[in-house]
Amino acid sequence: MKSKIHLSPPHMSGDEQRYVREAFESNWIAPLGPNVDAFESQMAEKIGIKAAAALTSGTAAIHIALALLDVSKDDKVFCSTLTFVASANPIRYQGAEPVFIDSEPESWNMSPQALERAFRDAALNDGLPKAVIVVNLYGQSAKMDELLAICNRYGVPIIEDAAESLGTIYKGKFSGTLGTFGIFSFNGNKIITTSGGGMLVSDDADAITHARFLASQARDPAPYYQHSVTGFNYRLSNLLAGVGRTQLSVLKKYMAARRIIFSIYYHGLNDLPGITFMPELAGTKMNRWLTVLTVDEDEAGVTVEQLLAALHEENIEARRVWKPLHLQPLFRKTAYYAHAPGVHVAESLFSSGICLPSGSSLTEEQQARVISCIRKTFEQESRNRVYLILGKHEV
Ligand SMILES: *Cc1c(COP(=O)(O)O)cnc(C)c1O
């Protein structure tokens, strides 16, 4: 069996133990400590935002953002449909309901025209949402200017789910800094990792101070344990923040590596019939967290299923694009707005998309294996098709 090639494995730079060791040496194992403070301020400085709170996960960061925006029972929150379930689960934690918004073809992210229709309906019928969660998928920024213009017109704040887009630049600004709140994830598969972790960021420094309060059990300033609101236990540990400090220092390098991986895939596969790579939105420089392509099965003569099976056979981890949340059994009865009447962009990306191994530690040999496996599958299938056509002629 050939050695396994993972989709996006953790990539340690080698120096991560430095701050962890420091924490051990000073016995700073308790959750909060100097690594947490340093990780937060370095992150805020790096992406050009006023304040950041280090949390246990990206999911926790979304949950705290919703709590800060006072999302509660029976409220509505608009959310991108083409995303990982973690973008929407915290809406339900707060007793609120999501309304899912389709993608548009240029960024694969939230469609401004679908959002506009959702707002118009909400304003006419059952009231505006408390927040809009905009996801920046696979490292690609959504069309933030258009989305912000609509949300500002209705006075509704945006939470930018930038779990996959740390390092991406949208019109000169870092992805995750354009909404009222931004969230990042340091889960094992993300561009940098603390094994598990997340960050909530905002230019509203008071809100981030309140986030830290909520994330550490919401303890009132009193000489005994007193609590006036429901809090959470969501702060990142000082040990893991130590890993984060080193990882943050190699972000730029890792982003460059993922962009090179994309360009090697592009030049190695782009001539195949029916293959289209995820575009890069004009005015942006994306981190290419994952290289994703779509397959037009008729043109390619190869199905998504056949390609995934061939890669699996070679011990290569490849995945389908996220299954849209409005198609999930979990969200069976929720409202959904298509890009245009009868045009379902997220659904067609789901049925035609494949994510290729893209980790910053991927070697040239490994990548050559992925490319050759895909090319072989295309060649085989086109040979089969020729036989079929010839066979027909003989009859
Ligand atoms: C990974 C991810 C999350 C959740 O982050 P965790 O740290 O795993 O909780 C949220 N949204 C998106 C788009 C993600 O990819």
The ligand as a Gaussian input file, in Angstrom:
#p B3LYP/6-31G(d) Opt

LIG

0 1
 C      -13.272000      24.665000      10.788000
 C      -14.428000      25.549000      10.543000
 C      -15.222000      26.041000      11.590000
 C      -15.103000      25.582000      13.001000
 O      -13.887000      25.741000      13.599000
 P      -13.498000      24.776000      14.826000
 O      -12.263000      25.388000      15.362000
 O      -13.282000      23.416000      14.253000
 O      -14.633000      24.807000      15.793000
 C      -16.220000      26.954000      11.284000
 N      -16.453000      27.332000      10.028000
 C      -15.737000      26.869000       9.000000
 C      -16.041000      27.368000       7.623000
 C      -14.719000      25.940000       9.215000
 O      -14.031000      25.448000       8.179000

